[in-house]
């Protein structure tokens, strides 16, 4: 139970880390270099970078060995032009440089299998290699365990270290770090995962046709690959390099017929052995155009439906990248590099929980590379865990403070309501006091008026109504035909406005400024003034008559 739980946690962690790894796919073949990067969101992929460079000159199968610096420079140029930021690269080797077999072994657990491999005798007994086993980089993956038969199927993949180094040397010289070394046929298989709604209920074939790589890969729902190389003579290879497949001619027709015959034999052999029909064969090629070749192959393979492999059909391609892609008439050229772009270093072995051909890696020092990457991943996630714990603690503290703040806020709301009511009442009180002071000042200023006439009362009322803010009256004196008003003001404008309002009074004929001076009180400059108000003739009515 504990092992199952640990395995589930490991698978989940591995899947999380795999999704975050950044790798650039590098497809190196005689005559060209291609790179690509992909981004995955859910089940959909988006092309983020695509680039390619062609190598000029006489191209043959030994070109990579004879001119590694030329290919390295091309790779560096295409990476710089496309602003590739990651240094991790996934590269593939030709099928012709690999040994691929599905072998049967007695049923063993993963631990028992690892122990058997450590003895260095297991592969010598079950696989016949032309050279000593220590000259190979080997990858294995359990495809299926047959518990009732006490047997299991293992995918065995190997390649000479010297052949792998040819490709890794080019990649390293370009400033990249190879983390995945795949086999070309499995790169094409990975590109199939870019297609939406593709079912493997019936076996599907992948046929690569061209001057350098020629093979048929058949995949079924069990995940076990069936692969057969298709022979093509040196004369035919030279013919394909120097002649367009779209050109009509007897040589092309015979070449296609011979090729289709071999493919037909492989298909018949597979269907007889597994009693299963191949529903569709996708055709890929590095040649500029393959439509005519597919049409010729279809004639020789009437029972199988052939289709040009377009790995971009269900992939999001931005407009700027679409221009690069559409410049190549044969979109299947990008199948291998896009398949490589889906690859990850897989430091925790996520793909062993998925299928047996998605995680082929012949990188000679892959265990050391994985160990280093695993340590970096653990360090990164420990740091993330610490940060999350700190954030969780801060979040709890924030929640606690928020609750207390909420309580204080409710109490403060009550306080502010009471304080607002208090302020309103104080404002009302202050206004009443101001009015009382104004009236009291006016009464005090007019205390020396010796008249009991109603007209004089009306005059006093008009003077009172003319007083504005910023004016304080000190005295009002009546000399029979005029009223002398003495007061203080905060500004000249207040005096002018007060004088103007007096001028408009019905009891005052004319108000004029007599004197004005400046005095300081409590650090404030005040304007002392006196106004003379010439009165309209006052009536002689008595109070009883009024």
SULURWO-V627003 format. One record per residue. RES is the residue in one small letter. SS is DSSP state (hx for helix, st for strand, lp for the rest). PSI is psi in radians with two decimals (* if undefined). OMEGA is omega in degrees with one decimal (999 if undefined). Layout:
BEGIN
[[RES/SS/PSI/OMEGA] [RES/SS/PSI/OMEGA]]
END
This chain:
BEGIN
[[x/lp/-0.76/179.8] [x/hx/-0.69/179.8] [x/hx/-0.68/178.5] [x/hx/-0.75/179.3] [x/hx/-0.76/178.7] [x/hx/-0.71/179.0] [x/hx/-0.70/179.2] [x/hx/-0.74/178.3] [x/hx/-0.75/-179.7] [x/hx/-0.74/-179.9] [x/hx/-0.72/-179.8] [x/hx/-0.78/178.7] [x/hx/-0.73/-179.7] [x/hx/-0.74/179.4] [x/hx/-0.71/179.4] [x/hx/-0.78/-177.5] [x/hx/-0.68/178.8] [x/hx/-0.71/-177.9] [x/hx/-0.37/-176.2] [x/hx/-0.13/179.9] [x/lp/2.53/-178.4] [x/lp/2.05/-175.7] [x/lp/2.45/173.3] [x/st/2.26/176.8] [x/st/2.35/-179.0] [x/st/1.97/178.8] [x/st/1.96/-179.1] [x/st/2.07/176.8] [x/st/2.73/176.8] [x/lp/2.05/177.7] [x/lp/-0.25/-178.4] [x/st/2.86/172.2] [x/st/2.35/174.0] [x/st/2.50/175.1] [x/st/2.73/176.7] [x/st/2.60/171.5] [x/st/2.49/-179.2] [x/st/2.74/175.3] [x/st/2.34/-177.6] [x/st/2.33/174.1] [x/st/1.86/-173.1] [x/lp/-2.17/178.6] [x/lp/0.02/-178.4] [x/st/2.52/179.5] [x/st/2.59/176.0] [x/st/2.31/176.2] [x/st/2.14/179.2] [x/st/-0.48/179.0] [x/st/2.42/173.7] [x/st/2.38/176.9] [x/st/2.75/178.4] [x/st/2.69/175.7] [x/st/2.42/176.2] [x/st/2.52/178.6] [x/lp/2.16/-177.0] [x/lp/2.77/176.5] [x/lp/-2.99/178.5] [x/lp/1.91/-174.4] [x/lp/2.30/173.8] [x/lp/-3.12/-174.5] [x/lp/-0.38/-179.2] [x/lp/0.15/-173.9] [x/hx/-0.64/-179.4] [x/hx/-0.66/178.9] [x/hx/-0.64/-175.2] [x/hx/-0.45/-174.8] [x/lp/0.96/-177.9] [x/hx/-0.61/-179.5] [x/hx/-0.66/178.7] [x/hx/-0.74/179.0] [x/hx/-0.64/178.7] [x/hx/-0.75/178.0] [x/hx/-0.73/178.4] [x/hx/-0.72/179.7] [x/hx/-0.75/178.8] [x/hx/-0.73/179.9] [x/hx/-0.79/-177.0] [x/hx/-0.56/176.5] [x/hx/-0.73/179.2] [x/hx/-0.74/-178.6] [x/hx/-0.63/-178.2] [x/lp/0.13/174.5] [x/lp/0.89/176.5] [x/lp/2.11/-175.2] [x/lp/-0.51/-179.8] [x/lp/2.62/176.4] [x/lp/-0.19/-179.2] [x/st/2.28/-176.0] [x/st/2.51/171.9] [x/st/2.20/-176.2] [x/st/2.69/179.5] [x/st/2.65/174.8] [x/st/2.77/180.0] [x/lp/2.69/174.9] [x/hx/-0.59/-179.6] [x/hx/-0.29/178.7] [x/hx/0.08/-175.2] [x/st/2.66/171.2] [x/st/2.07/-176.8] [x/st/2.11/179.6] [x/st/2.64/167.9] [x/st/1.99/-174.9] [x/st/2.64/177.2] [x/st/2.31/178.3] [x/st/2.76/172.6] [x/st/2.56/-176.7] [x/lp/2.21/178.4] [x/lp/2.75/171.6] [x/lp/2.94/178.8] [x/hx/-0.67/-179.8] [x/hx/-0.74/179.1] [x/hx/-0.67/178.8] [x/hx/-0.74/178.7] [x/hx/-0.70/179.1] [x/hx/-0.69/179.6] [x/hx/-0.64/179.9] [x/hx/-0.61/-178.3] [x/hx/-0.37/-179.9] [x/lp/-0.18/179.1] [x/lp/0.15/-178.8] [x/lp/-0.29/-175.5] [x/hx/-0.94/-175.7] [x/hx/-0.55/177.1] [x/hx/-0.54/-176.6] [x/hx/-0.48/-172.9] [x/hx/-0.31/-178.2] [x/lp/2.32/178.3] [x/lp/1.92/178.7] [x/lp/2.50/-176.6] [x/lp/-0.38/-178.2] [x/lp/2.91/179.1] [x/lp/2.52/-173.1] [x/hx/-0.46/-179.2] [x/hx/-0.06/175.4] [x/hx/0.08/-176.2] [x/st/2.64/164.3] [x/st/2.22/-171.8] [x/st/2.44/173.4] [x/st/2.44/176.7] [x/st/2.70/179.1] [x/st/2.27/176.1] [x/st/2.11/-179.7] [x/st/-0.82/-177.1] [x/st/2.49/175.1] [x/st/2.19/177.9] [x/st/1.57/-173.8] [x/lp/-0.65/-177.9] [x/lp/-0.55/-179.4] [x/lp/-0.07/-179.5] [x/lp/0.66/179.4] [x/st/2.90/174.3] [x/st/2.63/178.6] [x/st/2.30/-179.9] [x/st/2.29/173.5] [x/st/2.12/-179.7] [x/st/2.16/179.0] [x/st/2.30/-179.9] [x/st/2.72/175.8] [x/st/2.62/178.5] [x/st/2.40/179.0] [x/hx/-0.63/-179.5] [x/hx/-0.66/178.4] [x/hx/-0.71/179.0] [x/hx/-0.70/-177.8] [x/hx/-0.53/177.4] [x/hx/-0.73/-178.3] [x/hx/-0.73/-179.9] [x/hx/-0.62/179.2] [x/hx/-0.73/178.0] [x/hx/-0.76/-178.3] [x/hx/-0.80/-179.5] [x/hx/-0.70/-179.8] [x/hx/-0.42/178.0] [x/lp/0.04/178.3] [x/lp/0.20/179.3] [x/lp/2.83/-179.6] [x/st/1.84/-179.6] [x/st/2.13/178.4] [x/st/-0.27/178.4] [x/st/2.26/171.7] [x/st/1.85/-176.8] [x/st/3.05/172.4] [x/st/2.47/-170.5] [x/hx/-0.70/-178.4] [x/hx/-0.63/-179.9] [x/hx/-0.43/172.6] [x/hx/-0.73/176.1] [x/hx/-0.68/178.1] [x/hx/-0.74/179.2] [x/hx/-0.56/178.3] [x/hx/-0.43/176.3] [x/hx/-0.50/-179.7] [x/lp/-0.22/176.7] [x/lp/-0.27/-178.9] [x/lp/2.40/-180.0] [x/lp/2.54/173.5] [x/lp/0.62/176.3] [x/lp/2.12/-176.4] [x/lp/2.45/177.3] [x/lp/0.38/177.2] [x/lp/-0.63/172.1] [x/lp/2.50/179.8] [x/lp/2.51/179.3] [x/st/2.41/179.8] [x/st/2.57/173.8] [x/st/1.99/-177.4] [x/st/2.13/173.0] [x/st/2.27/-175.9] [x/lp/2.28/179.1] [x/lp/-3.03/-177.1] [x/lp/-0.26/-175.1] [x/lp/-0.76/-178.4] [x/lp/2.21/-179.8] [x/lp/1.89/-178.6] [x/st/2.82/173.1] [x/st/2.09/176.8] [x/st/2.23/179.2] [x/st/2.24/-178.5] [x/st/2.39/176.0] [x/lp/-3.12/-176.3] [x/lp/-0.32/178.2] [x/lp/-0.32/178.3] [x/lp/-0.13/-179.6] [x/lp/2.21/-178.2] [x/st/2.54/172.5] [x/st/2.08/-174.1] [x/st/2.44/178.3] [x/st/2.28/176.2] [x/st/2.47/177.7] [x/lp/2.17/-176.7] [x/lp/2.37/173.4] [x/lp/2.25/-173.8] [x/lp/2.83/177.6] [x/hx/-0.62/178.6] [x/hx/-0.76/179.0] [x/hx/-0.66/177.2] [x/hx/-0.80/179.1] [x/hx/-0.66/179.3] [x/hx/-0.75/180.0] [x/hx/-0.59/179.5] [x/hx/-0.53/-172.9] [x/hx/-0.07/-177.2] [x/lp/2.40/177.1] [x/lp/2.36/178.2] [x/lp/-0.29/179.9] [x/lp/-0.24/179.7] [x/lp/2.31/177.8] [x/lp/2.60/179.7] [x/lp/2.74/-177.7] [x/hx/-0.64/-179.4] [x/hx/-0.78/178.8] [x/hx/-0.79/-178.1] [x/hx/-0.79/179.7] [x/hx/-0.69/178.8] [x/hx/-0.81/-179.2] [x/hx/-0.65/179.7] [x/hx/-0.80/178.8] [x/hx/-0.71/-178.7] [x/hx/-0.83/-179.2] [x/hx/-0.59/179.1] [x/hx/-0.75/179.1] [x/hx/-0.75/179.4] [x/hx/-0.73/179.5] [x/hx/-0.69/178.7] [x/hx/-0.71/178.8] [x/hx/-0.75/-180.0] [x/hx/-0.78/179.6] [x/hx/-0.72/179.2] [x/hx/-0.76/179.7] [x/hx/-0.81/-176.6] [x/hx/-0.58/177.6] [x/hx/-0.71/-176.8] [x/hx/-0.72/-173.7] [x/hx/0.00/178.0] [x/lp/0.83/-177.1] [x/lp/2.50/-177.9] [x/lp/2.36/177.1] [x/lp/2.01/-173.8] [x/lp/-0.62/-174.6] [x/st/2.55/174.8] [x/st/2.06/174.5] [x/st/2.36/-177.7] [x/st/2.25/176.5] [x/st/2.65/-179.2] [x/lp/2.69/173.6] [x/lp/0.00/178.5] [x/lp/2.64/-176.6] [x/lp/-0.61/-178.5] [x/lp/2.41/-178.1] [x/lp/0.12/-177.4] [x/hx/-0.78/-180.0] [x/hx/-0.64/178.6] [x/hx/-0.74/179.5] [x/hx/-0.71/178.7] [x/hx/-0.71/178.2] [x/hx/-0.72/178.7] [x/hx/-0.66/-177.6] [x/hx/-0.58/177.4] [x/hx/-0.70/-179.4] [x/hx/-0.17/179.6] [x/lp/1.18/-173.5] [x/lp/-0.38/-175.7] [x/lp/-0.02/178.4] [x/lp/2.49/179.1] [x/st/2.08/-179.1] [x/st/2.49/-177.2] [x/st/2.38/175.9] [x/st/2.29/-177.0] [x/lp/1.92/176.1] [x/lp/1.69/-176.6] [x/lp/-0.19/-176.8] [x/lp/0.01/-173.6] [x/lp/-0.67/-176.2] [x/lp/0.37/-179.1] [x/lp/2.44/175.5] [x/st/2.20/-179.3] [x/st/1.94/177.5] [x/lp/2.75/-174.1] [x/hx/-0.70/-177.7] [x/hx/-0.56/178.2] [x/hx/-0.52/179.0] [x/hx/-0.61/179.3] [x/hx/-0.71/178.7] [x/hx/-0.76/-176.5] [x/hx/-0.77/-177.1] [x/hx/-0.25/177.0] [x/lp/-0.36/176.7] [x/lp/2.13/-176.9] [x/lp/-0.36/-177.3] [x/lp/1.76/-175.9] [x/hx/-0.33/179.2] [x/hx/-0.23/175.1] [x/hx/-0.50/-175.3] [x/hx/-0.01/-174.6] [x/hx/-0.86/-176.0] [x/hx/-0.79/-176.7] [x/hx/-0.60/176.7] [x/hx/-0.64/174.6] [x/hx/-0.70/176.9] [x/hx/-0.60/-178.9] [x/hx/-0.31/176.6] [x/lp/-0.20/-174.2] [x/lp/2.67/175.4] [x/lp/2.85/179.0] [x/lp/-0.53/176.0] [x/lp/1.06/-173.3] [x/lp/-0.35/179.7] [x/lp/0.16/175.1] [x/lp/0.64/-178.9] [x/hx/-0.72/-172.4] [x/hx/-0.27/176.4] [x/hx/-0.30/177.1] [x/hx/-0.06/-174.5] [x/lp/-1.14/-178.1] [x/lp/2.92/-171.9] [x/lp/-0.18/-174.8] [x/lp/0.03/179.8] [x/lp/-0.17/-173.2] [x/lp/0.44/177.8] [x/lp/2.23/178.2] [x/lp/1.91/-179.9] [x/lp/0.27/177.0] [x/lp/2.10/-173.8] [x/lp/-0.71/-177.3] [x/lp/0.60/-173.1] [x/hx/-0.57/179.7] [x/hx/-0.72/178.5] [x/hx/-0.71/178.7] [x/hx/-0.74/178.9] [x/hx/-0.71/-179.7] [x/hx/-0.74/179.4] [x/hx/-0.79/179.8] [x/hx/-0.63/178.8] [x/hx/-0.74/178.6] [x/hx/-0.73/178.6] [x/hx/-0.70/179.5] [x/hx/-0.76/178.5] [x/hx/-0.76/179.4] [x/hx/-0.75/-179.4] [x/hx/-0.74/-176.8] [x/hx/-0.47/172.2] [x/hx/-0.75/177.7] [x/hx/-0.76/178.3] [x/hx/-0.71/179.6] [x/hx/-0.76/178.9] [x/hx/-0.78/179.4] [x/hx/-0.72/179.0] [x/hx/-0.68/178.2] [x/hx/-0.73/177.8] [x/hx/-0.75/179.1] [x/hx/-0.66/178.4] [x/hx/-0.78/177.4] [x/hx/-0.75/178.7] [x/hx/-0.65/178.5] [x/hx/-0.73/178.0] [x/hx/-0.77/178.7] [x/hx/-0.72/179.5] [x/hx/-0.71/178.8] [x/hx/-0.77/-179.9] [x/hx/-0.80/179.2] [x/hx/-0.64/-179.8] [x/hx/-0.71/178.3] [x/hx/-0.78/178.5] [x/hx/-0.70/179.5] [x/hx/-0.64/179.1] [x/hx/-0.75/178.8] [x/hx/-0.79/179.3] [x/hx/-0.68/-179.4] [x/hx/-0.71/178.7] [x/hx/-0.75/178.9] [x/hx/-0.68/179.5] [x/hx/-0.55/178.1] [x/hx/-0.73/176.7] [x/hx/-0.75/-179.0] [x/hx/-0.78/-178.3] [x/hx/-0.60/177.8] [x/hx/-0.79/178.7] [x/hx/-0.75/-179.2] [x/hx/-0.65/179.1] [x/hx/-0.73/177.7] [x/hx/-0.71/177.7] [x/hx/-0.77/-178.7] [x/hx/-0.65/178.7] [x/hx/-0.73/179.7] [x/hx/-0.66/177.0] [x/hx/-0.68/178.6] [x/hx/-0.71/177.7] [x/hx/-0.75/179.2] [x/hx/-0.76/-179.3] [x/hx/-0.65/178.8] [x/hx/-0.72/177.7] [x/hx/-0.75/178.9] [x/hx/-0.74/179.9] [x/hx/-0.74/179.6] [x/hx/-0.70/179.0] [x/hx/-0.78/179.8] [x/hx/-0.68/179.9] [x/hx/-0.79/-179.5] [x/hx/-0.72/-179.5] [x/hx/-0.73/178.7] [x/hx/-0.70/179.7] [x/hx/-0.73/178.4] [x/hx/-0.72/179.6] [x/hx/-0.72/-179.3] [x/hx/-0.51/-177.1] [x/lp/0.31/-176.2] [x/lp/-0.44/-176.7] [x/lp/0.11/176.4] [x/lp/2.16/-176.3] [x/lp/1.19/178.1] [x/lp/2.48/176.5] [x/lp/0.28/-179.4] [x/lp/2.61/178.0] [x/hx/-0.62/-179.5] [x/hx/-0.68/178.7] [x/hx/-0.61/177.0] [x/hx/-0.72/179.4] [x/hx/-0.70/177.4] [x/hx/-0.77/-179.7] [x/hx/-0.66/179.1] [x/hx/-0.72/179.8] [x/hx/-0.69/177.3] [x/hx/-0.73/179.8] [x/hx/-0.73/-178.8] [x/hx/-0.37/-179.3] [x/hx/-0.28/-179.1] [x/lp/2.27/-179.8] [x/lp/2.96/176.1] [x/lp/2.42/-179.6] [x/lp/0.02/178.2] [x/st/2.31/174.4] [x/st/2.23/-178.5] [x/st/2.35/177.5] [x/st/-0.65/-179.4] [x/st/2.68/173.4] [x/st/2.12/-178.1] [x/st/2.46/-178.8] [x/st/2.19/-178.0] [x/lp/0.33/176.0] [x/lp/-0.79/-179.7] [x/lp/-0.09/-177.9] [x/st/2.83/176.4] [x/st/2.26/177.5] [x/st/2.08/-179.4] [x/st/2.17/177.8] [x/st/2.30/-178.8] [x/st/-2.98/179.8] [x/st/2.66/-177.9] [x/st/2.67/176.8] [x/lp/-0.36/-178.0] [x/lp/2.83/176.5] [x/hx/-0.68/-176.9] [x/hx/-0.66/178.6] [x/hx/-0.70/-179.7] [x/hx/-0.78/-179.5] [x/hx/-0.76/-179.2] [x/hx/-0.70/178.3] [x/hx/-0.76/179.6] [x/hx/-0.71/-179.1] [x/hx/-0.71/179.9] [x/hx/-0.64/176.7] [x/hx/-0.65/179.5] [x/hx/-0.57/-177.4] [x/lp/0.03/-180.0] [x/lp/2.55/-178.1] [x/lp/-0.39/-178.4] [x/lp/-0.10/-177.5] [x/st/2.15/179.2] [x/st/-0.76/-177.2] [x/st/2.33/175.7] [x/st/2.31/-178.3] [x/st/2.57/179.4] [x/st/2.19/-178.7] [x/st/-0.94/-178.8] [x/st/2.73/175.0] [x/st/2.36/178.4] [x/st/2.95/-178.2] [x/st/2.37/175.7] [x/st/2.74/-179.5] [x/st/2.25/175.2] [x/st/2.07/-179.6] [x/lp/0.71/177.9] [x/lp/0.13/-177.5] [x/st/2.27/178.9] [x/st/2.11/179.6] [x/st/2.52/177.2] [x/st/1.97/175.5] [x/st/2.30/-176.2] [x/st/2.81/171.0] [x/st/2.35/179.8] [x/st/2.46/174.3] [x/st/2.14/-178.6] [x/st/1.89/176.0] [x/st/2.26/-171.9] [x/st/2.67/167.1] [x/lp/2.71/178.6] [x/lp/2.26/-178.2] [x/lp/2.45/177.2] [x/lp/2.80/-177.9] [x/lp/0.42/-177.7] [x/lp/2.53/175.7] [x/lp/2.94/-178.4] [x/lp/-0.61/-179.0] [x/lp/-0.58/178.1] [x/lp/-0.58/179.5] [x/lp/*/999]]
END
